[in-house]
Amino acid sequence: MQWLEAARPNQIPPAGNWSYWLLQAGRGFGKTRAGAEEVAWRMEDQPGIRVAVVAPTYADARDTCIEGESGLLRCLVHENIDDWKRSLGELVLKNGSRAKLFAAEEPDRLRGPQHHLGWAEELSSWRYADAWDQLLFGLRLGHHPQVIITTTPKPNPLTRRIITDPRTFITRGSTFDNAANLAASALETLRAKYDGTRLGRQELYAELLDDVPGALWTRGAIEKSRWDPARPPPLMSRIVIGVDPSGSDGETGDSQGIIAAGVDRSGHGYVLEDGTMRGSPDEWAKRVARLFDEHEADAIIAERNFGGEMVRKVIQSQRRNLPVKLVTASRGKVVRAEPVAALYEQGKVSHMKPMPELEDQMVNMTGDGFVGMGSPDRVDALVWAITDLMLAGSDARTVNVRLAG
């Protein structure tokens, strides 16, 4: 009751039958306190419930969500706590309720456990979107499992996916909503330095800004050149499958980028399909072979940096006569991507259909690197395909690749 009297209206969860409460707020707003207070109340009010507390890292979950100034240990009635098993990351109440800590950087840890309630702290900073999916798979106890999400938003695919989900109720707030509990001098400094800036809009006012400053691609440019489905399909003179194998094996780690692209007789490029997946070598090689056949492709362009000649052998294990051209990354991802981005800017590449996951990665690739989650595997595969189709005849110092038989 003390919290309800002290909290601001935008720190109280909404009424109604929502599935996800997204508290999208700026730094210092008090979103962690709001999340912890709601979780604490539920644990005390509903004996025996199980709660998954997921943060970007295990240390974040422990130091912020449990032991922090606004953590559960501060919000729970002390007499109700049975044990805080710090080494196990488990907080147990005398009424049988339990909160278990998980790290979003280890999504497989969420496989198996079942929960009534989830608390997703700083979700926009999670490295793997798979952690969200695994959390949802485990929310299967009780009549209506829910997730409390407390985060400062960043323009990445997972955040956008949750914001656009009709089951999400969104509460917004800024750093300055909590002025009564923050140092006036600090707020004055933040206003003077960041008010009106892009960083301030994101970190202080919690705005979700789609176009990343310095991005090599913009959504506007991609949309402008998108192929009109009402037009007859273009006649391709050459089609390739770009492949960016990852160093991971199976269902964990980064995905394998797989992109089908073509070029017509006029030299205009087309992105036909995004077949990116996460799987074993045999699984992703089957996907590559299937796309090769479906699009009647001429070649497979695969990066050799992970596995060398083994990449060719994995692909040709599906069929020995598959034409595989291996490419070596001699420069960084950004340098390789820049000439391909220039083709988009010139209106020389079109997407045949919406490919949201690929396009999300593209608009998060900047001159300083990739600001999205995980690795830009889809963009890498796209770059290899378009480079081979449209830039391979250019000077190697421009396209920054070395082709290997």
N, C-alpha and C positions, 0 to 999 in steps of 0.2 A: 504493500500500500504506500510506503514511503516513496517508492520510485514513481508511482502513478501521480503523486502529488508534486514531485520535483521535475518530472520529464516534460519536455515540450510536446505539443501535439504530433509533430512529425517524427518523434521517437517512439511512438506507440504503434504497435501493429494494427492493421486495419481489421474491421469486423468483416464477417462474410466467409464464404467457403473458398478462399484462395489456396493455391498450391505452393506458390513461391512469393515471399515478401522480399522485394528488392529495395533495400535502403541505400539509395545512390546518393552519396553525400561527400562533401569536401573534407580535406584533412582537418582533424580537430573538431569535427562536428559533434562527436559523441556517438558515432554509429556502433563502435565496438561495445560501448556501455549499453546501448539499446539492445543489441543482440544478446549480450550476456545476461541482462536483466530478464529478457523474455525467456531465455533458456533456463535460467535459475528458477523462475516462477513455475515453469512447466514441470521441471524435475521435482520441485517440492509439492506441487499440487496434484501430480499424477504419479503415484507410487509405481515403481517398477518400469518406468519408460526408459528406453535406450536412445541415446543421442549421439550422432556422429558430428564431431567438430573437425572441420577440414580447413586448413590454411595453406598458403603457398609452400611452407616447409614445416617440418615437425617442430623446429625451434619456434617458429611463429605461433603455432597452435599452443605450445606450452607457455611461452613467455608473454604472449599477448592475451590469448583467449582464456587461459586458466590463471596464471600468476600475475598478470599485468595489473596496472592501476585500475583498469576497468574490467578485469577478468572475472571469471566465475567465483573464484575464492573470495572476492570482495563483495559479490552480489548475493551469495547464498547466506542463509542464517547459519552461523558457525556451528551451532548445536545440532544442525541437521546433517552435517558432514560425517560420514563414517571413516573414509580413508581417501587420501590423495596419493595414488600409486604412481609417483613421478617417473620411475624407471619404465613403467608399463604404459604410461600415458592414459591412465584411467582414473576418473573421479567417481567415487561411490558415495551415495547418500544412505542414511539409516533406513529409509523407506524402500530401498532396493533400486532406485533410479541410478543410471550409470551414464557417464559421458566419456566417450572414447576418442582419442586424438588420432588424426590422420594427416599425412602430407600430400598435397595435390601433386607433388613431383613424383610420387609413388602410387599411381592410380590402382595398381594391382592389389594393394593392401586393403582396398575397399571391397574386393571380391569376397563374398561369403557372409560377412557380418550383416545382421538385420537391424533396422532402426525404426523408431517412430518419428523421429525428428532429425533434421540436419541443420547445421549452422555452417554456412560457407563464408569464411572471412577473407576479405580482399580477393574475391573471385577473379577480378580483372587481371590480377597478377599471377594466376595459376599458369604453370608452364604447359600442362597438357589438358586439353578439353575433355579427354577421356575420363579424367577424375570426376567430372560432373556426371557423366553417363554412369560410371560405376557407383557413385553415390545414389543416383536415382534407382538403380537396380536393387540396392539394398534397403530402400525405403518401402517396406512392405508389411510393417506391423501397425496395428491399430486400424481405426475406421477411415482416417483421412491423413496420411503422412504429409508433412509440410517441410519446407526449407526456408530458413531465414538467411538472407544474403546481405552482407554488409561490405560495401566496397566503394572506393573512389573509381569511377569508370575510366576505362581505356578503350580505344577503338579497335577491338579485336573480335574475331568471329564468335567466341563463346559469349562475350558480353552482349553483342548484338542479337544473338540467338535467344538469349533469355529475355531481353528487353522486348522483343517482338512476339514472345510466347503469350498467347491470350490468357494463360493461367497465372501470369505474373501480375502482382499488384505492386506498383512502383511508388515509393515515397522519396522525394528529393529534398536536399538541403545543402546549405553552404557552410563553410568554416565560420562565417560571421554570425550564423544563427546561435552559436555557442559563445558569443562574446563575453557573457557574464562569467564564464568559467575559464577564460583564457587571458593571458597577460596582455594588457592594452598596448604596451610597447611593441610586443611581437606582432599583434594585429596591424598596428600602424606601419611596421616595416614591411609586412606582407602586402598591404595595400599599395604602398609606395613603389615596391619593386615589381609586383606581379599583376596589379589591377589592369585590365584591358589587354593583357598578353594571352597568348594561346595556352601557355602553361598554367597561368592563373585561372583561366576559364575551366580547365580540366581539374586541377588539383584543389582549387579553393571553392569554385562554384559547381563542381561536379557535372560539367557539361560533357556529353559524349560527342567528340569532334571527329567526324568521319575522315576528312582529308588530313593526313599526317604532314606536317611541315617538311618540305624537302623530299616528298615522296617521288619516286621515279614515274609512277603512274597515278592518275586521279580517276575517280569513278566517272566523272564527267567525260573524260577522254575515252574511257572504255565504252560507255553508253553511246557516245556519239558515233563510234565506228561499228557498233553492233549490227550484225546482218539482219535485215528485215525478213522475217519468216514468210511474208507474203510474196517475196520475190522468188523466182526459180533458183534452185541451188546452183552455185558456181561450178564450172567444170575445172577440176583440178588437173594440173600437169604433173604434180609430184606430191606424195604424201609420206610423212615419216612419223614414227612413234618415238618421242623423247622420253628417256628413262633416267631417273636419278635414284640409284640404289642407296639405301641407308646402311649404316653400320650395324643396325639392329636386326634381330632375327625373331620372327613371330609377332605376337600381339603387343609387345611393349616397345617403347622407344619411338623414334621418328618413323614416319611413313615412307613408302617408296613412291616418288613422284613419277607419274605416267601420263603423258599428254600426247594426244593425236593432233597433228597439224598438217596443213597443206598449203600449196601455192598454186595460183592459176597462171595462165600463159602471159598475163600482163605483169606478173611479178607481185601481185597482191597476196598477202598471207592470210590464212584462216586458221583459227583454233577450233578444232572439231569436237573434241571430247576430253574431259578430265577423268582419267581412270585411276587416279591415285588411290593407294590402299596401304594398309599395314598388314603384313603377313609373312609367312616363311618364304625362302627363296623359290620353292616350287610353286607356291600360291601366286606370288607376284609375277613369276615368269609365265604362268598360265594366262594371267590377265594381259600381259604384253602380247602374247601370241594371239589371243582372242581379238584384241583391238587391231592387230596387224591384219588379220584375216577380214574382219568386219569392214575395215576402211580400205581394204585392198592396197595396203601401204607398199612403198618401195624399199624402205630401209628402217632399221631400228637404230637410233642414236643413243648410246648409253655411256654414262660417265664411268670411267674405270678406276677412279680414285679409291673406291671401296671394293676391294677384291681383285683388281687387275683383270687378267685373262679369265679369272673365275666368273666374272660377270657374263662374258660371252658364253662360257660353258653352261651356266645356269639357264640362260635364255634358249640356247640351242638344244638343251635337254628336252625341250618340248618338240622341236623339229630341227634336224641337223641343217637343213637348207635355209633357215631363217637368216637373212642378211643383216649382220650386226656390225655397226661401225662404232668403235670405242673412241671416246674423246677424253682428253686429260685437262683438268682445270689447272691452268698455269698461273692464273690470277684469281683475285677474290671474287666473291659472288656479285658484289655491286659493280665492279668493273666489267664483268661479263654481261651483266644485265643492262647496262647503260645504252649500248647500241641498239638493243632490242626495244627498250623503252622509247628510243628516238624514232623507231619505225612506227610505233603506236601514235606518237605525237604528230607524225606526218600523215596519219590516217591510212597507213599502208597495211594494217593488220586488223582483222575483224573477228569477233567471237560469234560463232554460229548460233549459240544459245547462251542463256545465263549460266555461269559457272561460279556460284557464290563463294565457294571455299578457295578456289584459285584466285578470284578477284580480290578477296579479302587479303590474301598474302601479297598480291601485287601492290595494293595501295598502302601496305605497311613496309615496303622496301624503300629505304631512303639512301641518300648519298653516304650516310654514316653506317648503314647496316640495316638489319631486319629488326623491326620493333614489335613484331607480333609474337605469338606463342609458338614454342618449339622451333623447328627448322623450316625454312621456305622451300620445302621439297617440290611442291607443285611449280613454283616459279623457276626453280633450277631446271626441271624437265622442260618447261616451256622455253626457256632460254636456249637449251641445247637444240630443241626442234626448230625454232625460228632461225637460229644462227645457221644451222645446216641448210635450211631451205632458202634463206634470203641474204645471208652474209658470208657464207663459206668462201665465196670467191674474192672477198675483200682481203686486204693486207692482214696478216695474222696479228700484227700489233694492234689492230683496230678491234678485232673480234675476240682476241685474247684466248684462243683455243689452239691446241695442237691435235690434229686428227691422227689417229693410229689405225692402220689397216683393219 
